[in-house]
Amino acid sequence: MSSTNGMLWTVLAFAAINYTIKAIGPVLLHGRRFPPRVAAFIDALPAALLAGMLASSVVGAAGRGLEPTLLGGLAAVAVAWFLRAGQFGSVLLGVLVTAALRHTG
């Protein structure tokens, strides 16, 4: 299996896990809400899963795949997230910064 196929299956598996966890609540709780801490944990899952996959892609298994343009993009994501740009805005900014750094460098 190529690494692209492996990453695709990993993303699909993480998406399925995330949506399953989010769907369990309404089914098991019968319309009641999760406690605030549990809800915050569930809301943070997509970002945490994406960060884990990005970190493993950026650094690689042996820690030799470090690319400065990706680090700039990840730094932009962190700043945008800190400024409460939301998940979509943060990821979009990270992509744009990474593309700009690759274009100029």
Secondary structure, 3 states (H helix, E strand, C coil): CCHHHHHHHHHHHHHHHHHHHHHHHHHHHCCCCCCHHHHHHHHHHHHHHHHHHHHHHHHCCCCCCCCHHHHHHHHHHHHHHHCCCHHHHHHHHHHHHHHHHHHHC
